[in-house]
Amino acid sequence: MKDMRDDLRACTLCADRFAATATAHRPNPIVWFAPKARILIASQAPGLRVHEANTPFWDASGQRLRAWLGMDEDTFYDRNKVAILPMGFCFPGYDAKGSDLPPPPVCARTWRADALAMLPDVRLTVLIGGYAMKYHLEGFTKVTEAVAGWRDHPTGVFCLPHPSWRNTGWLKKNPWFAADVLPRLQGAVKEVLNG
């Protein structure tokens, strides 16, 4: 197992792409995982606040995600317990209208397989958003269907919508998520952490 984290931290593959965005920023790969981690959080890509803080989910989305997981901040940020691997390790930037750009596919093609290979002890995988679900779930079609189909996924795999404030409407339309999915997810988190 090759430790590729230093190489990943130094990655500048998307420098020209990011320089051409409305944010005109430099690459800043957020590398937050260690080989002993037992929980994998597969997400989309860092946002601007995460880019600036060098810490994943260091925003209101992170607070909501930790509440969904039933996990305190210290546990969440312990790399030996939780690995956070986004589909794009850098903030992709904003377009001219101020909308989030998608994670560049070259990032996952270049780094994801080697990063996942460094995590042999993962017992629980949490897929956040469509990009992560499409990569990890065979036959993925829609986020809501993937989240609702938690019983049909391989053991130890849960799908979540992005915990952004933008999904507050989705949460209101889908009360089964809080009633059915979150208690099962929190139970799985406790079992893995205590196991």
N, CA and C atoms as an extended XYZ file, in Angstrom:
585
Properties=species:S:1:pos:R:3:atomname:S:1:resname:S:1:resid:I:1 pbc="F F F"
N         0.854       -1.185        0.000 N   MET     1
C         0.000        0.000        0.000 CA  MET     1
C         0.893        1.240        0.000 C   MET     1
N         0.812        2.005       -1.062 N   LYS     2
C         1.623        3.207       -1.190 CA  LYS     2
C         0.916        4.376       -0.505 C   LYS     2
N         1.665        5.111        0.305 N   ASP     3
C         1.107        6.309        0.928 CA  ASP     3
C         1.280        7.459       -0.056 C   ASP     3
N         0.164        7.818       -0.684 N   MET     4
C         0.202        8.827       -1.736 CA  MET     4
C        -0.253       10.192       -1.250 C   MET     4
N        -0.442       10.368        0.059 N   ARG     5
C        -1.015       11.605        0.576 CA  ARG     5
C        -0.153       12.833        0.301 C   ARG     5
N         1.172       12.721        0.417 N   ASP     6
C         2.024       13.883        0.127 CA  ASP     6
C         1.940       14.273       -1.345 C   ASP     6
N         1.900       13.271       -2.215 N   ASP     7
C         1.749       13.562       -3.643 CA  ASP     7
C         0.415       14.242       -3.917 C   ASP     7
N        -0.624       13.775       -3.268 N   LEU     8
C        -1.950       14.368       -3.441 CA  LEU     8
C        -1.970       15.814       -2.948 C   LEU     8
N        -1.372       16.067       -1.788 N   ARG     9
C        -1.324       17.440       -1.257 CA  ARG     9
C        -0.618       18.402       -2.218 C   ARG     9
N         0.329       17.886       -2.973 N   ALA    10
C         1.110       18.720       -3.895 CA  ALA    10
C         0.488       18.810       -5.290 C   ALA    10
N        -0.665       18.202       -5.499 N   CYS    11
C        -1.273       18.146       -6.827 CA  CYS    11
C        -1.636       19.540       -7.355 C   CYS    11
N        -1.286       19.775       -8.609 N   THR    12
C        -1.651       21.034       -9.281 CA  THR    12
C        -2.279       20.757      -10.655 C   THR    12
N        -2.822       19.550      -10.840 N   LEU    13
C        -3.405       19.180      -12.127 CA  LEU    13
C        -4.420       20.196      -12.651 C   LEU    13
N        -5.187       20.780      -11.753 N   CYS    14
C        -6.285       21.666      -12.160 CA  CYS    14
C        -5.948       23.146      -12.022 C   CYS    14
N        -4.682       23.478      -11.917 N   ALA    15
C        -4.293       24.880      -11.703 CA  ALA    15
C        -4.861       25.800      -12.782 C   ALA    15
N        -4.724       25.426      -14.050 N   ASP    16
C        -5.239       26.277      -15.134 CA  ASP    16
C        -6.758       26.355      -15.097 C   ASP    16
N        -7.399       25.222      -14.817 N   ARG    17
C        -8.866       25.179      -14.735 CA  ARG    17
C        -9.362       26.116      -13.627 C   ARG    17
N        -8.746       26.051      -12.443 N   PHE    18
C        -9.187       26.885      -11.317 CA  PHE    18
C        -8.880       28.360      -11.558 C   PHE    18
N        -7.749       28.640      -12.188 N   ALA    19
C        -7.397       30.032      -12.489 CA  ALA    19
C        -8.414       30.668      -13.431 C   ALA    19
N        -9.076       29.856      -14.244 N   ALA    20
C       -10.057       30.360      -15.214 CA  ALA    20
C       -11.462       30.491      -14.630 C   ALA    20
N       -11.671       30.121      -13.363 N   THR    21
C       -12.994       30.244      -12.750 CA  THR    21
C       -13.217       31.670      -12.262 C   THR    21
N       -14.437       31.948      -11.843 N   ALA    22
C       -14.744       33.276      -11.301 CA  ALA    22
C       -13.958       33.550      -10.022 C   ALA    22
N       -13.569       32.507       -9.310 N   THR    23
C       -12.808       32.678       -8.068 CA  THR    23
C       -11.307       32.761       -8.314 C   THR    23
N       -10.836       32.338       -9.479 N   ALA    24
C        -9.426       32.429       -9.869 CA  ALA    24
C        -8.482       31.996       -8.742 C   ALA    24
N        -8.758       30.842       -8.176 N   HIS    25
C        -7.974       30.368       -7.026 CA  HIS    25
C        -6.949       29.312       -7.445 C   HIS    25
N        -6.076       28.998       -6.511 N   ARG    26
C        -5.067       27.962       -6.729 CA  ARG    26
C        -5.554       26.639       -6.155 C   ARG    26
N        -5.023       25.529       -6.639 N   PRO    27
C        -5.365       24.231       -6.047 CA  PRO    27
C        -4.960       24.182       -4.571 C   PRO    27
N        -5.794       23.544       -3.791 N   ASN    28
C        -5.506       23.327       -2.373 CA  ASN    28
C        -6.167       22.011       -1.972 C   ASN    28
N        -5.556       20.886       -2.309 N   PRO    29
C        -6.166       19.595       -1.985 CA  PRO    29
C        -6.347       19.433       -0.470 C   PRO    29
N        -7.563       19.107       -0.065 N   ILE    30
C        -7.873       18.870        1.346 CA  ILE    30
C        -7.758       17.362        1.568 C   ILE    30
N        -6.683       16.947        2.201 N   VAL    31
C        -6.363       15.531        2.380 CA  VAL    31
C        -6.625       15.177        3.837 C   VAL    31
N        -7.689       14.392        4.073 N   TRP    32
C        -8.148       14.136        5.440 CA  TRP    32
C        -8.474       12.658        5.624 C   TRP    32
N        -7.450       11.827        5.621 N   PHE    33
C        -7.671       10.394        5.849 CA  PHE    33
C        -6.377        9.736        6.293 C   PHE    33
N        -6.531        8.620        6.989 N   ALA    34
C        -5.399        7.822        7.452 CA  ALA    34
C        -5.786        6.343        7.339 C   ALA    34
N        -4.804        5.454        7.198 N   PRO    35
C        -5.098        4.041        6.945 CA  PRO    35
C        -5.946        3.331        7.998 C   PRO    35
N        -5.995        3.814        9.217 N   LYS    36
C        -6.751        3.121       10.258 CA  LYS    36
C        -8.240        3.473       10.279 C   LYS    36
N        -8.657        4.425        9.469 N   ALA    37
C       -10.052        4.882        9.488 CA  ALA    37
C       -11.017        3.736        9.242 C   ALA    37
N       -12.126        3.755        9.974 N   ARG    38
C       -13.149        2.712        9.840 CA  ARG    38
C       -14.434        3.254        9.210 C   ARG    38
N       -14.542        4.567        9.114 N   ILE    39
C       -15.700        5.200        8.473 CA  ILE    39
C       -15.195        6.046        7.312 C   ILE    39
N       -15.800        5.859        6.148 N   LEU    40
C       -15.468        6.642        4.967 CA  LEU    40
C       -16.630        7.567        4.645 C   LEU    40
N       -16.330        8.842        4.545 N   ILE    41
C       -17.307        9.817        4.069 CA  ILE    41
C       -16.867       10.222        2.667 C   ILE    41
N       -17.637        9.798        1.674 N   ALA    42
C       -17.359       10.111        0.281 CA  ALA    42
C       -18.289       11.248       -0.117 C   ALA    42
N       -17.706       12.407       -0.374 N   SER    43
C       -18.512       13.598       -0.635 CA  SER    43
C       -18.208       14.143       -2.027 C   SER    43
N       -18.656       15.373       -2.294 N   GLN    44
C       -18.517       15.951       -3.623 CA  GLN    44
C       -17.178       16.668       -3.796 C   GLN    44
N       -17.027       17.813       -3.147 N   ALA    45
C       -15.797       18.610       -3.241 CA  ALA    45
C       -15.854       19.683       -2.169 C   ALA    45
N       -14.708       20.165       -1.732 N   PRO    46
C       -14.706       21.232       -0.724 CA  PRO    46
C       -15.362       22.507       -1.255 C   PRO    46
N       -15.975       23.240       -0.352 N   GLY    47
C       -16.492       24.560       -0.679 CA  GLY    47
C       -15.443       25.618       -0.381 C   GLY    47
N       -15.795       26.869       -0.613 N   LEU    48
C       -14.836       27.963       -0.419 CA  LEU    48
C       -14.367       28.050        1.034 C   LEU    48
N       -15.275       27.914        1.999 N   ARG    49
C       -14.863       27.998        3.414 CA  ARG    49
C       -13.901       26.878        3.779 C   ARG    49
N       -14.151       25.703        3.268 N   VAL    50
C       -13.252       24.569        3.515 CA  VAL    50
C       -11.899       24.839        2.862 C   VAL    50
N       -11.913       25.348        1.659 N   HIS    51
C       -10.689       25.716        0.936 CA  HIS    51
C        -9.854       26.680        1.779 C   HIS    51
N       -10.505       27.655        2.361 N   GLU    52
C        -9.801       28.667        3.156 CA  GLU    52
C        -9.340       28.131        4.511 C   GLU    52
N       -10.112       27.219        5.098 N   ALA    53
C        -9.802       26.692        6.433 CA  ALA    53
C        -8.909       25.447        6.403 C   ALA    53
N        -8.760       24.837        5.223 N   ASN    54
C        -7.997       23.591        5.091 CA  ASN    54
C        -8.563       22.457        5.945 C   ASN    54
N        -9.861       22.496        6.210 N   THR    55
C       -10.510       21.486        7.041 CA  THR    55
C       -11.849       21.120        6.401 C   THR    55
N       -12.090       19.828        6.137 N   PRO    56
C       -13.343       19.447        5.470 CA  PRO    56
C       -14.571       19.705        6.332 C   PRO    56
N       -15.640       20.071        5.678 N   PHE    57
C       -16.924       20.329        6.337 CA  PHE    57
C       -16.779       21.320        7.491 C   PHE    57
N       -15.951       22.326        7.310 N   TRP    58
C       -15.736       23.354        8.322 CA  TRP    58
C       -16.705       24.509        8.058 C   TRP    58
N       -17.998       24.168        8.099 N   ASP    59
C       -19.035       25.141        7.790 CA  ASP    59
C       -20.361       24.623        8.342 C   ASP    59
N       -21.452       25.304        8.034 N   ALA    60
C       -22.769       24.889        8.535 CA  ALA    60
C       -23.158       23.505        8.007 C   ALA    60
N       -22.721       23.166        6.795 N   SER    61
C       -22.993       21.827        6.266 CA  SER    61
C       -22.347       20.762        7.143 C   SER    61
N       -21.164       21.051        7.627 N   GLY    62
C       -20.475       20.113        8.502 CA  GLY    62
C       -21.195       19.934        9.827 C   GLY    62
N       -21.742       21.017       10.356 N   GLN    63
C       -22.502       20.907       11.607 CA  GLN    63
C       -23.716       20.009       11.403 C   GLN    63
N       -24.408       20.211       10.286 N   ARG    64
C       -25.586       19.379       10.004 CA  ARG    64
C       -25.177       17.925        9.785 C   ARG    64
N       -24.092       17.711        9.054 N   LEU    65
C       -23.633       16.346        8.799 CA  LEU    65
C       -23.271       15.641       10.103 C   LEU    65
N       -22.560       16.322       10.983 N   ARG    66
C       -22.187       15.694       12.256 CA  ARG    66
C       -23.433       15.358       13.081 C   ARG    66
N       -24.440       16.208       13.024 N   ALA    67
C       -25.704       15.917       13.729 CA  ALA    67
C       -26.366       14.689       13.110 C   ALA    67
N       -26.376       14.600       11.781 N   TRP    68
C       -26.955       13.437       11.125 CA  TRP    68
C       -26.238       12.157       11.530 C   TRP    68
N       -24.916       12.229       11.644 N   LEU    69
C       -24.122       11.056       12.001 CA  LEU    69
C       -24.182       10.734       13.493 C   LEU    69
N       -24.631       11.711       14.304 N   GLY    70
C       -24.601       11.538       15.748 CA  GLY    70
C       -23.174       11.524       16.262 C   GLY    70
N       -22.339       12.361       15.684 N   MET    71
C       -20.902       12.342       15.959 CA  MET    71
C       -20.434       13.711       16.437 C   MET    71
N       -19.595       13.728       17.459 N   ASP    72
C       -19.067       15.015       17.918 CA  ASP    72
C       -17.897       15.442       17.024 C   ASP    72
N       -17.508       16.684       17.153 N   GLU    73
C       -16.485       17.266       16.289 CA  GLU    73
C       -15.136       16.557       16.429 C   GLU    73
N       -14.738       16.235       17.666 N   ASP    74
C       -13.442       15.576       17.865 CA  ASP    74
C       -13.379       14.227       17.152 C   ASP    74
N       -14.442       13.456       17.254 N   THR    75
C       -14.476       12.145       16.588 CA  THR    75
C       -14.484       12.315       15.077 C   THR    75
N       -15.303       13.237       14.589 N   PHE    76
C       -15.425       13.473       13.155 CA  PHE    76
C       -14.077       13.830       12.528 C   PHE    76
N       -13.280       14.633       13.230 N   TYR    77
C       -12.004       15.081       12.675 CA  TYR    77
C       -10.816       14.201       13.065 C   TYR    77
N       -11.067       13.069       13.676 N   ASP    78
C       -10.006       12.117       13.982 CA  ASP    78
C        -9.773       11.257       12.745 C   ASP    78
N        -8.695       11.517       12.032 N   ARG    79
C        -8.421       10.815       10.776 CA  ARG    79
C        -8.276        9.305       10.955 C   ARG    79
N        -7.928        8.879       12.155 N   ASN    80
C        -7.804        7.446       12.415 CA  ASN    80
C        -9.162        6.779       12.598 C   ASN    80
N       -10.216        7.568       12.674 N   LYS    81
C       -11.572        7.026       12.778 CA  LYS    81
C       -12.390        7.295       11.522 C   LYS    81
N       -12.264        8.518       10.992 N   VAL    82
C       -13.090        8.950        9.858 CA  VAL    82
C       -12.196        9.443        8.722 C   VAL    82
N       -12.383        8.865        7.549 N   ALA    83
C       -11.704        9.310        6.337 CA  ALA    83
C       -12.694       10.115        5.507 C   ALA    83
N       -12.284       11.280        5.065 N   ILE    84
C       -13.146       12.124        4.235 CA  ILE    84
C       -12.486       12.233        2.863 C   ILE    84
N       -13.109       11.580        1.884 N   LEU    85
C       -12.580       11.557        0.526 CA  LEU    85
C       -13.617       12.129       -0.430 C   LEU    85
N       -13.468       13.380       -0.793 N   PRO    86
C       -14.389       13.947       -1.785 CA  PRO    86
C       -14.038       13.457       -3.194 C   PRO    86
N       -14.964       13.614       -4.099 N   MET    87
C       -14.721       13.239       -5.489 CA  MET    87
C       -13.709       14.186       -6.134 C   MET    87
N       -13.654       15.399       -5.651 N   GLY    88
C       -12.629       16.362       -6.037 CA  GLY    88
C       -12.001       16.872       -4.751 C   GLY    88
N       -10.696       16.752       -4.594 N   PHE    89
C       -10.055       17.122       -3.330 CA  PHE    89
C        -9.896       18.631       -3.164 C   PHE    89
N       -10.036       19.382       -4.252 N   CYS    90
C        -9.920       20.841       -4.196 CA  CYS    90
C       -11.277       21.505       -4.409 C   CYS    90
N       -11.390       22.724       -3.935 N   PHE    91
C       -12.546       23.567       -4.230 CA  PHE    91
C       -12.562       23.814       -5.736 C   PHE    91
N       -13.645       23.419       -6.435 N   PRO    92
C       -13.679       23.585       -7.897 CA  PRO    92
C       -13.894       25.017       -8.355 C   PRO    92
N       -14.397       25.880       -7.466 N   GLY    93
C       -14.646       27.267       -7.826 CA  GLY    93
C       -16.097       27.525       -8.173 C   GLY    93
N       -16.354       28.772       -8.547 N   TYR    94
C       -17.686       29.198       -8.940 CA  TYR    94
C       -17.663       29.592      -10.411 C   TYR    94
N       -18.822       29.450      -11.040 N   ASP    95
C       -18.929       29.951      -12.410 CA  ASP    95
C       -19.249       31.445      -12.365 C   ASP    95
N       -19.448       32.049      -13.527 N   ALA    96
C       -19.669       33.496      -13.608 CA  ALA    96
C       -20.933       33.942      -12.878 C   ALA    96
N       -21.890       33.044      -12.682 N   LYS    97
C       -23.134       33.375      -11.988 CA  LYS    97
C       -23.041       33.108      -10.488 C   LYS    97
N       -21.897       32.619      -10.018 N   GLY    98
C       -21.722       32.344       -8.598 CA  GLY    98
C       -22.167       30.959       -8.159 C   GLY    98
N       -22.435       30.083       -9.114 N   SER    99
C       -22.845       28.712       -8.785 CA  SER    99
C       -21.618       27.824       -8.627 C   SER    99
N       -21.754       26.790       -7.781 N   ASP   100
C       -20.672       25.834       -7.586 CA  ASP   100
C       -20.374       25.094       -8.881 C   ASP   100
N       -19.116       24.954       -9.197 N   LEU   101
C       -18.717       24.119      -10.322 CA  LEU   101
C       -18.590       22.675       -9.843 C   LEU   101
N       -18.784       21.713      -10.732 N   PRO   102
C       -18.670       20.303      -10.318 CA  PRO   102
C       -17.207       19.936      -10.078 C   PRO   102
N       -16.987       18.846       -9.340 N   PRO   103
C       -15.600       18.393       -9.164 CA  PRO   103
C       -15.026       17.937      -10.500 C   PRO   103
N       -13.813       18.348      -10.834 N   PRO   104
C       -13.220       17.912      -12.102 CA  PRO   104
C       -13.026       16.396      -12.114 C   PRO   104
N       -13.517       15.689      -13.130 N   PRO   105
C       -13.386       14.228      -13.179 CA  PRO   105
C       -11.939       13.737      -13.116 C   PRO   105
N       -10.989       14.551      -13.573 N   VAL   106
C        -9.593       14.139      -13.557 CA  VAL   106
C        -9.107       13.851      -12.143 C   VAL   106
N        -9.694       14.493      -11.161 N   CYS   107
C        -9.272       14.278       -9.777 CA  CYS   107
C        -9.561       12.839       -9.342 C   CYS   107
N       -10.777       12.399       -9.531 N   ALA   108
C       -11.134       11.027       -9.144 CA  ALA   108
C       -10.348       10.007       -9.969 C   ALA   108
N       -10.201       10.267      -11.269 N   ARG   109
C        -9.443        9.345      -12.127 CA  ARG   109
C        -7.993        9.214      -11.657 C   ARG   109
N        -7.423       10.305      -11.200 N   THR   110
C        -6.015       10.325      -10.825 CA  THR   110
C        -5.760        9.776       -9.423 C   THR   110
N        -6.622       10.114       -8.464 N   TRP   111
C        -6.298        9.869       -7.062 CA  TRP   111
C        -7.191        8.880       -6.320 C   TRP   111
N        -8.428        8.704       -6.744 N   ARG   112
C        -9.395        8.004       -5.893 CA  ARG   112
C        -9.047        6.542       -5.618 C   ARG   112
N        -8.676        5.789       -6.610 N   ALA   113
C        -8.382        4.364       -6.398 CA  ALA   113
C        -7.243        4.182       -5.400 C   ALA   113
N        -6.192        4.976       -5.531 N   ASP   114
C        -5.061        4.863       -4.602 CA  ASP   114
C        -5.449        5.301       -3.189 C   ASP   114
N        -6.274        6.330       -3.083 N   ALA   115
C        -6.724        6.783       -1.756 CA  ALA   115
C        -7.579        5.708       -1.090 C   ALA   115
N        -8.505        5.124       -1.839 N   LEU   116
C        -9.352        4.066       -1.284 CA  LEU   116
C        -8.533        2.838       -0.888 C   LEU   116
N        -7.488        2.547       -1.650 N   ALA   117
C        -6.635        1.398       -1.333 CA  ALA   117
C        -5.910        1.587       -0.008 C   ALA   117
N        -5.764        2.823        0.427 N   MET   118
C        -5.108        3.097        1.714 CA  MET   118
C        -6.046        2.887        2.901 C   MET   118
N        -7.297        2.521        2.646 N   LEU   119
C        -8.296        2.411        3.713 CA  LEU   119
C        -8.838        0.989        3.820 C   LEU   119
N        -8.024        0.036        4.228 N   PRO   120
C        -8.466       -1.355        4.247 CA  PRO   120
C        -9.450       -1.698        5.365 C   PRO   120
N        -9.560       -0.838        6.378 N   ASP   121
C       -10.387       -1.167        7.540 CA  ASP   121
C       -11.753       -0.493        7.547 C   ASP   121
N       -12.153        0.128        6.440 N   VAL   122
C       -13.446        0.822        6.393 CA  VAL   122
C       -14.583       -0.183        6.578 C   VAL   122
N       -15.464        0.119        7.521 N   ARG   123
C       -16.621       -0.732        7.808 CA  ARG   123
C       -17.942       -0.040        7.494 C   ARG   123
N       -17.896        1.291        7.346 N   LEU   124
C       -19.101        2.067        7.061 CA  LEU   124
C       -18.749        3.125        6.027 C   LEU   124
N       -19.516        3.170        4.942 N   THR   125
C       -19.304        4.153        3.885 CA  THR   125
C       -20.546        5.028        3.779 C   THR   125
N       -20.344        6.334        3.861 N   VAL   126
C       -21.424        7.308        3.764 CA  VAL   126
C       -21.203        8.099        2.477 C   VAL   126
N       -22.123        7.939        1.537 N   LEU   127
C       -22.033        8.601        0.240 CA  LEU   127
C       -22.886        9.858        0.268 C   LEU   127
N       -22.265       10.993        0.018 N   ILE   128
C       -22.973       12.274        0.091 CA  ILE   128
C       -23.060       12.889       -1.292 C   ILE   128
N       -24.271       12.990       -1.800 N   GLY   129
C       -24.509       13.640       -3.080 CA  GLY   129
C       -24.323       12.723       -4.283 C   GLY   129
N       -24.809       13.196       -5.411 N   GLY   130
C       -24.859       12.405       -6.625 CA  GLY   130
C       -23.517       11.996       -7.196 C   GLY   130
N       -22.508       12.856       -7.115 N   TYR   131
C       -21.207       12.499       -7.694 CA  TYR   131
C       -20.606       11.292       -6.980 C   TYR   131
N       -20.660       11.275       -5.659 N   ALA   132
C       -20.124       10.145       -4.894 CA  ALA   132
C       -20.970        8.892       -5.118 C   ALA   132
N       -22.288        9.065       -5.173 N   MET   133
C       -23.168        7.916       -5.386 CA  MET   133
C       -22.940        7.288       -6.756 C   MET   133
N       -22.781        8.125       -7.768 N   LYS   134
C       -22.561        7.618       -9.125 CA  LYS   134
C       -21.266        6.810       -9.190 C   LYS   134
N       -20.239        7.249       -8.482 N   TYR   135
C       -18.960        6.558       -8.495 CA  TYR   135
C       -19.035        5.226       -7.749 C   TYR   135
N       -19.703        5.222       -6.601 N   HIS   136
C       -19.661        4.067       -5.701 CA  HIS   136
C       -20.825        3.088       -5.849 C   HIS   136
N       -21.950        3.531       -6.403 N   LEU   137
C       -23.140        2.678       -6.461 CA  LEU   137
C       -23.437        2.227       -7.888 C   LEU   137
N       -23.455        0.945       -8.082 N   GLU   138
C       -23.816        0.416       -9.394 CA  GLU   138
C       -25.298        0.683       -9.649 C   GLU   138
N       -25.615        1.166      -10.812 N   GLY   139
C       -27.003        1.418      -11.178 CA  GLY   139
C       -27.591        2.687      -10.589 C   GLY   139
N       -26.747        3.584      -10.084 N   PHE   140
C       -27.260        4.835       -9.505 CA  PHE   140
C       -28.003        5.652      -10.558 C   PHE   140
N       -29.176        6.207      -10.152 N   THR   141
C       -29.923        7.079      -11.055 CA  THR   141
C       -30.234        8.432      -10.427 C   THR   141
N       -30.826        8.431       -9.216 N   LYS   142
C       -31.215        9.692       -8.577 CA  LYS   142
C       -30.863        9.666       -7.094 C   LYS   142
N       -30.544       10.841       -6.559 N   VAL   143
C       -30.153       10.948       -5.152 CA  VAL   143
C       -31.278       10.483       -4.234 C   VAL   143
N       -32.493       10.969       -4.442 N   THR   144
C       -33.594       10.607       -3.549 CA  THR   144
C       -33.825        9.099       -3.534 C   THR   144
N       -33.775        8.478       -4.709 N   GLU   145
C       -33.956        7.023       -4.769 CA  GLU   145
C       -32.833        6.293       -4.028 C   GLU   145
N       -31.613        6.783       -4.167 N   ALA   146
C       -30.480        6.139       -3.491 CA  ALA   146
C       -30.589        6.288       -1.977 C   ALA   146
N       -30.999        7.473       -1.515 N   VAL   147
C       -31.145        7.699       -0.066 CA  VAL   147
C       -32.272        6.821        0.469 C   VAL   147
N       -33.397        6.788       -0.233 N   ALA   148
C       -34.552        6.003        0.216 CA  ALA   148
C       -34.289        4.508        0.140 C   ALA   148
N       -33.390        4.079       -0.741 N   GLY   149
C       -33.126        2.659       -0.923 CA  GLY   149
C       -32.046        2.105       -0.023 C   GLY   149
N       -31.868        2.697        1.142 N   TRP   150
C       -30.767        2.304        2.032 CA  TRP   150
C       -30.788        0.821        2.389 C   TRP   150
N       -31.955        0.219        2.432 N   ARG   151
C       -32.040       -1.220        2.763 CA  ARG   151
C       -31.464       -2.098        1.650 C   ARG   151
N       -31.422       -1.558        0.430 N   ASP   152
C       -30.984       -2.328       -0.731 CA  ASP   152
C       -29.486       -2.206       -1.019 C   ASP   152
N       -28.811       -1.303       -0.342 N   HIS   153
C       -27.383       -1.105       -0.584 CA  HIS   153
C       -26.571       -2.199        0.107 C   HIS   153
N       -25.338       -2.381       -0.342 N   PRO   154
C       -24.486       -3.341        0.369 CA  PRO   154
C       -24.397       -2.980        1.855 C   PRO   154
N       -24.184       -3.963        2.684 N   THR   155
C       -24.066       -3.729        4.123 CA  THR   155
C       -22.996       -2.680        4.387 C   THR   155
N       -23.344       -1.732        5.246 N   GLY   156
C       -22.376       -0.705        5.613 CA  GLY   156
C       -22.313        0.462        4.661 C   GLY   156
N       -23.320        0.635        3.789 N   VAL   157
C       -23.349        1.771        2.863 CA  VAL   157
C       -24.643        2.553        3.071 C   VAL   157
N       -24.497        3.854        3.318 N   PHE   158
C       -25.638        4.764        3.443 CA  PHE   158
C       -25.445        5.920        2.472 C   PHE   158
N       -26.544        6.396        1.900 N   CYS   159
C       -26.526        7.547        1.006 CA  CYS   159
C       -27.237        8.711        1.681 C   CYS   159
N       -26.655        9.882        1.556 N   LEU   160
C       -27.238       11.091        2.140 CA  LEU   160
C       -27.301       12.188        1.091 C   LEU   160
N       -28.315       13.051        1.198 N   PRO   161
C       -28.278       14.262        0.383 CA  PRO   161
C       -27.170       15.150        0.943 C   PRO   161
N       -26.772       16.128        0.192 N   HIS   162
C       -25.766       17.045        0.731 CA  HIS   162
C       -26.373       17.777        1.932 C   HIS   162
N       -25.623       17.952        3.015 N   PRO   163
C       -26.174       18.614        4.203 CA  PRO   163
C       -26.244       20.136        4.102 C   PRO   163
N       -26.130       20.665        2.926 N   SER   164
C       -26.195       22.105        2.706 CA  SER   164
C       -27.572       22.669        3.057 C   SER   164
N       -27.597       23.944        3.403 N   TRP   165
C       -28.862       24.650        3.655 CA  TRP   165
C       -29.743       24.628        2.403 C   TRP   165
N       -29.127       24.464        1.226 N   ARG   166
C       -29.900       24.427       -0.017 CA  ARG   166
C       -30.851       23.236       -0.062 C   ARG   166
N       -30.577       22.224        0.755 N   ASN   167
C       -31.420       21.032        0.758 CA  ASN   167
C       -32.457       21.031        1.871 C   ASN   167
N       -32.662       22.160        2.520 N   THR   168
C       -33.668       22.242        3.573 CA  THR   168
C       -35.050       21.902        3.031 C   THR   168
N       -35.365       22.361        1.827 N   GLY   169
C       -36.648       22.036        1.198 CA  GLY   169
C       -36.798       20.546        0.958 C   GLY   169
N       -35.704       19.905        0.518 N   TRP   170
C       -35.729       18.454        0.298 CA  TRP   170
C       -36.034       17.737        1.608 C   TRP   170
N       -35.418       18.173        2.682 N   LEU   171
C       -35.628       17.536        3.992 CA  LEU   171
C       -37.089       17.671        4.428 C   LEU   171
N       -37.689       18.806        4.161 N   LYS   172
C       -39.103       19.010        4.535 CA  LYS   172
C       -40.028       18.131        3.704 C   LYS   172
N       -39.681       17.928        2.439 N   LYS   173
C       -40.509       17.095        1.555 CA  LYS   173
C       -40.337       15.597        1.821 C   LYS   173
N       -39.278       15.239        2.489 N   ASN   174
C       -38.952       13.827        2.703 CA  ASN   174
C       -38.730       13.534        4.186 C   ASN   174
N       -39.783       13.613        5.003 N   PRO   175
C       -39.625       13.411        6.448 CA  PRO   175
C       -39.163       12.010        6.821 C   PRO   175
N       -39.334       11.044        5.924 N   TRP   176
C       -38.861        9.683        6.172 CA  TRP   176
C       -37.346        9.638        6.378 C   TRP   176
N       -36.627       10.620        5.820 N   PHE   177
C       -35.169       10.631        5.960 CA  PHE   177
C       -34.776       10.741        7.434 C   PHE   177
N       -35.353       11.716        8.128 N   ALA   178
C       -35.040       11.884        9.559 CA  ALA   178
C       -35.642       10.771       10.402 C   ALA   178
N       -36.820       10.298       10.005 N   ALA   179
C       -37.514        9.284       10.810 CA  ALA   179
C       -36.931        7.887       10.639 C   ALA   179
N       -36.525        7.535        9.424 N   ASP   180
C       -36.102        6.161        9.138 CA  ASP   180
C       -34.594        6.002        8.925 C   ASP   180
N       -34.022        6.878        8.094 N   VAL   181
C       -32.628        6.700        7.701 CA  VAL   181
C       -31.658        7.114        8.802 C   VAL   181
N       -31.867        8.303        9.376 N   LEU   182
C       -30.891        8.809       10.338 CA  LEU   182
C       -30.730        7.930       11.577 C   LEU   182
N       -31.801        7.393       12.167 N   PRO   183
C       -31.577        6.500       13.313 CA  PRO   183
C       -30.744        5.273       12.954 C   PRO   183
N       -30.970        4.705       11.756 N   ARG   184
C       -30.185        3.541       11.319 CA  ARG   184
C       -28.733        3.930       11.085 C   ARG   184
N       -28.537        5.084       10.463 N   LEU   185
C       -27.178        5.567       10.223 CA  LEU   185
C       -26.451        5.790       11.542 C   LEU   185
N       -27.107        6.467       12.481 N   GLN   186
C       -26.463        6.748       13.767 CA  GLN   186
C       -26.148        5.459       14.522 C   GLN   186
N       -27.016        4.476       14.415 N   GLY   187
C       -26.750        3.185       15.031 CA  GLY   187
C       -25.523        2.516       14.411 C   GLY   187
N       -25.418        2.602       13.081 N   ALA   188
C       -24.275        2.018       12.383 CA  ALA   188
C       -22.981        2.731       12.767 C   ALA   188
N       -23.041        4.048       12.887 N   VAL   189
C       -21.854        4.824       13.296 CA  VAL   189
C       -21.403        4.379       14.673 C   VAL   189
N       -22.316        4.291       15.619 N   LYS   190
C       -21.953        3.866       16.980 CA  LYS   190
C       -21.357        2.464       16.985 C   LYS   190
N       -21.950        1.575       16.219 N   GLU   191
C       -21.463        0.195       16.180 CA  GLU   191
C       -20.034        0.140       15.653 C   GLU   191
N       -19.742        0.883       14.598 N   VAL   192
C       -18.399        0.878       14.024 CA  VAL   192
C       -17.398        1.523       14.969 C   VAL   192
N       -17.765        2.632       15.557 N   LEU   193
C       -16.836        3.326       16.457 CA  LEU   193
C       -16.575        2.534       17.729 C   LEU   193
N       -17.570        1.814       18.196 N   ASN   194
C       -17.407        1.034       19.411 CA  ASN   194
C       -16.875       -0.369       19.153 C   ASN   194
N       -16.855       -0.763       17.866 N   GLY   195
C       -16.525       -2.141       17.528 CA  GLY   195
C       -15.072       -2.457       17.589 C   GLY   195
